[in-house]
Amino acid sequence: MPTARQGCSSLPPRRMRERNGHWPKKILADKTYRNRGNLAWCKEHGISISGPRLGRPPKDAALTRAQKIQEYRDACERNEVEGAFGTMKTAFGLDPVAARLEETTKTVIAMSVIVFNLRKRLNASLRRLLDRLLMLLYGRITQGVHRCPCYAA
């Protein structure tokens, strides 16, 4: 396993393997964590890591195009994750974590993630409920725009 100096903090914790019985298939990491040590460790454990390859680009244009498409897909997935972190920071108070103890900091972060996920599920449930009510009342689903037909222009 790589040393801490090689950026091993970005790698999945051992508890993940103990909890799930396997390593993740993919890690969506910053370019900062794409170093030789992490890449070797991920390759050894059969994990793909997002981002551009190290070194010079390959001469084969088709291979370069395929890599760029994969990098774009990884970036899209990563943006979704980063957006969730941004929401947790601004809406759920994760940005100014001022806990002094490590255990307290971990608890604050865990609670923010739990509340974020609960809010996401609650919003989806309310959306489904509202769609069903509108279906019963007006006989149609409004495709995400919930307006009363009396206000339609």
Backbone as CSV, one residue per row, in Angstrom:
resi,resn,N_x,N_y,N_z,CA_x,CA_y,CA_z,C_x,C_y,C_z
1,MET,0.855,-1.190,0.000,0.000,0.000,0.000,0.887,1.236,0.000
2,PRO,0.491,2.283,-0.724,1.332,3.475,-0.795,1.466,4.155,0.557
3,THR,2.507,4.912,0.682,2.699,5.653,1.917,1.818,6.887,1.903
4,ALA,1.698,7.540,3.059,0.856,8.735,3.168,1.385,9.858,2.279
5,ARG,2.688,9.898,2.062,3.260,10.939,1.236,2.797,10.842,-0.216
6,GLN,2.429,9.650,-0.656,2.016,9.465,-2.041,0.545,9.779,-2.249
7,GLY,-0.142,10.269,-1.238,-1.529,10.660,-1.417,-2.510,9.560,-1.109
8,CYS,-2.161,8.661,-0.233,-2.992,7.513,0.081,-4.296,7.912,0.760
9,SER,-4.421,9.170,1.197,-5.643,9.606,1.871,-6.847,9.575,0.941
10,SER,-6.622,9.606,-0.377,-7.748,9.592,-1.304,-8.255,8.184,-1.568
11,LEU,-7.504,7.194,-1.166,-7.900,5.818,-1.432,-9.002,5.392,-0.480
12,PRO,-9.798,4.394,-0.890,-10.898,3.970,-0.024,-10.370,3.361,1.267
13,PRO,-11.038,3.612,2.378,-10.574,3.047,3.634,-10.776,1.536,3.657
14,ARG,-9.999,0.863,4.483,-10.113,-0.586,4.587,-11.495,-1.002,5.064
15,ARG,-12.135,-0.149,5.861,-13.469,-0.490,6.355,-14.457,-0.659,5.214
16,MET,-14.239,0.031,4.100,-15.147,-0.104,2.960,-15.136,-1.531,2.438
17,ARG,-13.961,-2.121,2.342,-13.862,-3.504,1.876,-14.469,-4.454,2.898
18,GLU,-14.229,-4.183,4.173,-14.808,-5.024,5.222,-16.332,-4.917,5.219
19,ARG,-16.851,-3.705,5.005,-18.286,-3.467,5.034,-18.985,-4.052,3.811
20,ASN,-18.409,-3.839,2.618,-19.062,-4.247,1.376,-18.563,-5.565,0.813
21,GLY,-17.430,-6.026,1.293,-16.872,-7.277,0.792,-16.036,-7.113,-0.464
22,HIS,-15.888,-5.892,-0.969,-15.084,-5.641,-2.169,-14.683,-4.175,-2.209
23,TRP,-13.663,-3.904,-3.039,-13.252,-2.525,-3.263,-14.216,-1.889,-4.255
24,PRO,-14.267,-0.566,-4.332,-15.129,0.069,-5.339,-14.584,-0.188,-6.740
25,LYS,-15.457,-0.095,-7.741,-15.012,-0.292,-9.122,-14.320,0.955,-9.655
26,LYS,-14.720,2.130,-9.148,-14.181,3.384,-9.671,-14.029,4.392,-8.540
27,ILE,-12.979,5.203,-8.623,-12.779,6.312,-7.694,-12.811,7.598,-8.502
28,LEU,-13.685,8.522,-8.112,-13.771,9.825,-8.781,-12.924,10.804,-7.971
29,ALA,-11.649,10.884,-8.307,-10.706,11.684,-7.530,-10.272,12.927,-8.298
30,ASP,-9.766,13.904,-7.548,-9.153,15.079,-8.163,-7.881,14.670,-8.897
31,LYS,-7.431,15.543,-9.790,-6.178,15.277,-10.498,-5.012,15.194,-9.524
32,THR,-5.150,15.878,-8.411,-4.087,15.893,-7.403,-3.754,14.490,-6.927
33,TYR,-4.751,13.634,-6.852,-4.555,12.295,-6.297,-4.160,11.272,-7.352
34,ARG,-4.033,11.702,-8.599,-3.602,10.788,-9.657,-2.083,10.778,-9.720
35,ASN,-1.474,10.142,-8.755,-0.019,10.026,-8.779,0.352,8.555,-8.992
36,ARG,1.605,8.294,-9.214,2.044,6.932,-9.540,1.721,5.937,-8.431
37,GLY,1.867,6.357,-7.200,1.584,5.450,-6.084,0.118,5.048,-6.028
38,ASN,-0.773,6.030,-6.129,-2.209,5.746,-6.099,-2.646,4.954,-7.326
39,LEU,-2.108,5.312,-8.492,-2.468,4.578,-9.707,-2.034,3.116,-9.616
40,ALA,-0.826,2.877,-9.093,-0.338,1.505,-8.954,-1.206,0.730,-7.950
41,TRP,-1.545,1.378,-6.846,-2.371,0.709,-5.829,-3.747,0.373,-6.394
42,CYS,-4.346,1.314,-7.122,-5.668,1.081,-7.711,-5.605,-0.032,-8.757
43,LYS,-4.554,-0.038,-9.564,-4.413,-1.075,-10.585,-4.258,-2.441,-9.924
44,GLU,-3.500,-2.487,-8.841,-3.284,-3.735,-8.105,-4.599,-4.295,-7.550
45,HIS,-5.517,-3.412,-7.181,-6.789,-3.838,-6.599,-7.945,-3.816,-7.602
46,GLY,-7.654,-3.573,-8.870,-8.680,-3.602,-9.912,-9.656,-2.442,-9.858
47,ILE,-9.168,-1.275,-9.441,-10.009,-0.086,-9.317,-9.615,0.902,-10.408
48,SER,-10.612,1.434,-11.123,-10.288,2.489,-12.091,-10.400,3.833,-11.372
49,ILE,-9.532,4.748,-11.741,-9.508,6.060,-11.096,-9.709,7.111,-12.187
50,SER,-10.566,8.083,-11.920,-10.938,9.063,-12.942,-9.796,10.022,-13.235
51,GLY,-9.874,10.649,-14.405,-8.909,11.687,-14.758,-8.021,11.290,-15.905
52,PRO,-7.238,12.249,-16.391,-6.359,11.984,-17.532,-5.178,11.100,-17.148
53,ARG,-4.639,10.420,-18.145,-3.470,9.568,-17.913,-2.249,10.423,-17.625
54,LEU,-1.310,9.838,-16.915,-0.036,10.517,-16.683,0.838,10.363,-17.926
55,GLY,1.704,11.303,-18.154,2.644,11.214,-19.265,2.100,11.792,-20.554
56,ARG,2.762,11.433,-21.649,2.385,11.957,-22.964,1.140,11.253,-23.478
57,PRO,0.345,11.947,-24.286,-0.843,11.304,-24.862,-0.445,10.239,-25.877
58,PRO,-1.282,9.213,-26.045,-0.946,8.160,-27.017,-1.007,8.676,-28.454
59,LYS,-0.297,8.001,-29.358,-0.271,8.422,-30.759,-1.562,8.049,-31.489
60,ASP,-2.225,6.994,-31.048,-3.453,6.541,-31.701,-4.590,7.518,-31.400
61,ALA,-5.122,8.164,-32.441,-6.169,9.175,-32.259,-7.470,8.571,-31.743
62,ALA,-7.788,7.353,-32.173,-9.022,6.695,-31.721,-8.956,6.422,-30.217
63,LEU,-7.793,6.010,-29.752,-7.616,5.752,-28.321,-7.726,7.058,-27.535
64,THR,-7.147,8.126,-28.073,-7.231,9.427,-27.415,-8.681,9.882,-27.329
65,ARG,-9.447,9.692,-28.400,-10.861,10.084,-28.409,-11.653,9.283,-27.374
66,ALA,-11.403,7.982,-27.304,-12.096,7.139,-26.326,-11.759,7.582,-24.901
67,GLN,-10.500,7.923,-24.665,-10.092,8.393,-23.342,-10.762,9.717,-23.003
68,LYS,-10.861,10.613,-23.976,-11.498,11.910,-23.727,-12.982,11.740,-23.413
69,ILE,-13.630,10.815,-24.112,-15.042,10.547,-23.829,-15.198,10.013,-22.409
70,GLN,-14.317,9.076,-22.017,-14.381,8.528,-20.661,-14.076,9.598,-19.614
71,GLU,-13.101,10.453,-19.896,-12.781,11.544,-18.974,-13.978,12.483,-18.816
72,TYR,-14.675,12.750,-19.916,-15.855,13.621,-19.858,-16.945,12.987,-18.997
73,ARG,-17.188,11.692,-19.181,-18.196,10.997,-18.369,-17.821,11.029,-16.891
74,ASP,-16.555,10.775,-16.607,-16.084,10.817,-15.215,-16.262,12.216,-14.633
75,ALA,-15.967,13.243,-15.440,-16.113,14.620,-14.969,-17.577,14.936,-14.665
76,CYS,-18.484,14.422,-15.495,-19.916,14.646,-15.247,-20.336,14.006,-13.930
77,GLU,-19.888,12.772,-13.693,-20.207,12.100,-12.430,-19.589,12.855,-11.256
78,ARG,-18.371,13.308,-11.441,-17.682,14.027,-10.375,-18.365,15.354,-10.066
79,ASN,-18.872,16.045,-11.105,-19.586,17.305,-10.879,-20.816,17.084,-10.012
80,GLU,-21.503,15.974,-10.217,-22.670,15.668,-9.399,-22.271,15.509,-7.929
81,VAL,-21.163,14.823,-7.708,-20.673,14.628,-6.332,-20.243,15.958,-5.729
82,GLU,-19.497,16.757,-6.500,-19.040,18.054,-6.005,-20.219,18.981,-5.722
83,GLY,-21.264,18.912,-6.546,-22.467,19.710,-6.304,-23.136,19.325,-4.994
84,ALA,-23.161,18.025,-4.708,-23.737,17.563,-3.440,-22.924,18.091,-2.264
85,PHE,-21.599,18.082,-2.395,-20.756,18.621,-1.318,-21.005,20.111,-1.150
86,GLY,-21.141,20.830,-2.265,-21.422,22.265,-2.191,-22.733,22.544,-1.489
87,THR,-23.755,21.738,-1.794,-25.046,21.893,-1.125,-24.917,21.608,0.364
88,MET,-24.179,20.560,0.704,-24.003,20.237,2.121,-23.259,21.360,2.848
89,LYS,-22.309,21.975,2.173,-21.560,23.060,2.806,-22.431,24.276,3.060
90,THR,-23.222,24.659,2.049,-23.997,25.885,2.189,-25.302,25.686,2.938
91,ALA,-26.046,24.643,2.614,-27.387,24.474,3.182,-27.405,23.715,4.502
92,PHE,-26.407,22.883,4.737,-26.429,22.041,5.932,-25.291,22.319,6.899
93,GLY,-24.640,23.452,6.759,-23.649,23.892,7.738,-22.381,23.088,7.776
94,LEU,-22.003,22.469,6.676,-20.782,21.670,6.674,-19.540,22.533,6.454
95,ASP,-19.728,23.728,5.919,-18.581,24.584,5.626,-17.846,25.051,6.880
96,PRO,-18.543,25.651,7.842,-17.803,26.133,9.015,-17.756,25.108,10.146
97,VAL,-17.319,23.889,9.890,-17.222,22.885,10.946,-16.149,23.355,11.911
98,ALA,-16.574,23.669,13.130,-15.653,24.224,14.128,-15.496,23.293,15.316
99,ALA,-15.680,22.006,15.100,-15.538,21.054,16.188,-14.057,20.903,16.530
100,ARG,-13.792,20.699,17.800,-12.401,20.599,18.222,-11.885,19.169,18.188
101,LEU,-12.750,18.228,18.510,-12.323,16.835,18.545,-12.568,16.161,17.202
102,GLU,-11.717,15.208,16.858,-11.853,14.495,15.592,-13.176,13.732,15.536
103,GLU,-13.567,13.107,16.643,-14.827,12.347,16.677,-16.024,13.268,16.446
104,THR,-15.975,14.462,17.027,-17.066,15.420,16.859,-17.138,15.896,15.416
105,THR,-16.006,16.150,14.804,-15.975,16.571,13.406,-16.581,15.494,12.512
106,LYS,-16.198,14.246,12.760,-16.751,13.144,11.963,-18.252,13.032,12.169
107,THR,-18.713,13.265,13.382,-20.148,13.205,13.665,-20.892,14.316,12.930
108,VAL,-20.338,15.522,12.939,-20.973,16.652,12.247,-21.076,16.358,10.749
109,ILE,-20.016,15.832,10.183,-20.017,15.511,8.753,-21.031,14.410,8.459
110,ALA,-21.042,13.373,9.281,-21.993,12.264,9.075,-23.431,12.750,9.182
111,MET,-23.720,13.605,10.141,-25.079,14.124,10.295,-25.480,14.977,9.094
112,SER,-24.555,15.769,8.567,-24.854,16.573,7.377,-25.189,15.682,6.192
113,VAL,-24.432,14.616,6.014,-24.684,13.693,4.907,-26.034,12.998,5.093
114,ILE,-26.348,12.584,6.313,-27.632,11.922,6.586,-28.790,12.870,6.303
115,VAL,-28.705,14.098,6.798,-29.779,15.072,6.577,-29.918,15.386,5.093
116,PHE,-28.794,15.505,4.380,-28.837,15.756,2.940,-29.582,14.634,2.222
117,ASN,-29.249,13.379,2.537,-29.903,12.242,1.894,-31.377,12.151,2.273
118,LEU,-31.702,12.435,3.535,-33.105,12.429,3.947,-33.902,13.497,3.200
119,ARG,-33.311,14.679,3.049,-33.988,15.762,2.324,-34.225,15.377,0.872
120,LYS,-33.230,14.738,0.268,-33.349,14.317,-1.122,-34.499,13.304,-1.274
121,ARG,-34.574,12.344,-0.362,-35.655,11.343,-0.418,-37.008,11.975,-0.133
122,LEU,-37.052,12.895,0.818,-38.309,13.555,1.139,-38.817,14.362,-0.050
123,ASN,-37.926,15.084,-0.722,-38.317,15.854,-1.908,-38.873,14.935,-2.995
124,ALA,-38.217,13.788,-3.207,-38.696,12.851,-4.228,-40.064,12.291,-3.846
125,SER,-40.252,11.976,-2.569,-41.544,11.452,-2.102,-42.639,12.497,-2.253
126,LEU,-42.343,13.735,-1.879,-43.339,14.795,-2.012,-43.683,15.058,-3.474
127,ARG,-42.671,14.984,-4.351,-42.925,15.168,-5.781,-43.877,14.094,-6.313
128,ARG,-43.615,12.823,-5.904,-44.500,11.731,-6.344,-45.909,11.923,-5.796
129,LEU,-46.022,12.329,-4.530,-47.325,12.544,-3.916,-48.079,13.668,-4.624
130,LEU,-47.386,14.760,-4.907,-48.018,15.875,-5.598,-48.462,15.480,-7.009
131,ASP,-47.633,14.715,-7.708,-48.024,14.239,-9.037,-49.283,13.380,-8.973
132,ARG,-49.359,12.513,-7.962,-50.551,11.663,-7.825,-51.789,12.484,-7.495
133,LEU,-51.621,13.485,-6.619,-52.760,14.349,-6.289,-53.239,15.117,-7.512
134,LEU,-52.309,15.657,-8.278,-52.687,16.381,-9.488,-53.332,15.448,-10.503
135,MET,-52.859,14.215,-10.544,-53.459,13.241,-11.449,-54.907,12.983,-11.043
136,LEU,-55.140,12.852,-9.737,-56.507,12.631,-9.256,-57.388,13.857,-9.480
137,LEU,-56.850,15.038,-9.213,-57.654,16.254,-9.318,-57.918,16.670,-10.763
138,TYR,-56.887,16.635,-11.594,-57.006,17.191,-12.931,-56.880,16.156,-14.037
139,GLY,-56.594,14.916,-13.677,-56.518,13.852,-14.667,-55.271,13.868,-15.521
140,ARG,-54.228,14.559,-15.069,-52.988,14.582,-15.836,-51.809,14.882,-14.918
141,ILE,-50.647,14.527,-15.381,-49.405,14.845,-14.679,-48.800,16.046,-15.376
142,THR,-48.291,16.981,-14.604,-47.842,18.250,-15.171,-46.376,18.256,-15.571
143,GLN,-45.716,17.132,-15.584,-44.329,16.988,-16.028,-43.383,17.938,-15.322
144,GLY,-43.427,17.942,-14.009,-42.474,18.715,-13.223,-42.898,20.132,-12.936
145,VAL,-43.861,20.688,-13.664,-44.349,22.037,-13.396,-45.698,21.885,-12.726
146,HIS,-45.764,22.204,-11.454,-46.982,22.003,-10.676,-47.741,23.320,-10.565
147,ARG,-48.638,23.540,-11.497,-49.469,24.744,-11.482,-50.934,24.353,-11.562
148,CYS,-51.717,25.108,-10.936,-53.162,24.920,-11.020,-53.620,25.386,-12.397
149,PRO,-54.502,24.635,-13.077,-54.923,25.032,-14.417,-55.660,26.359,-14.461
150,CYS,-56.210,26.833,-13.333,-56.922,28.103,-13.343,-55.977,29.285,-13.531
151,TYR,-54.649,29.068,-13.283,-53.686,30.155,-13.469,-53.040,30.115,-14.855
152,ALA,-53.392,29.118,-15.672,-52.773,28.999,-16.992,-53.216,30.162,-17.873
153,ALA,-52.302,30.696,-18.620,-52.604,31.847,-19.474,-53.236,31.408,-20.769
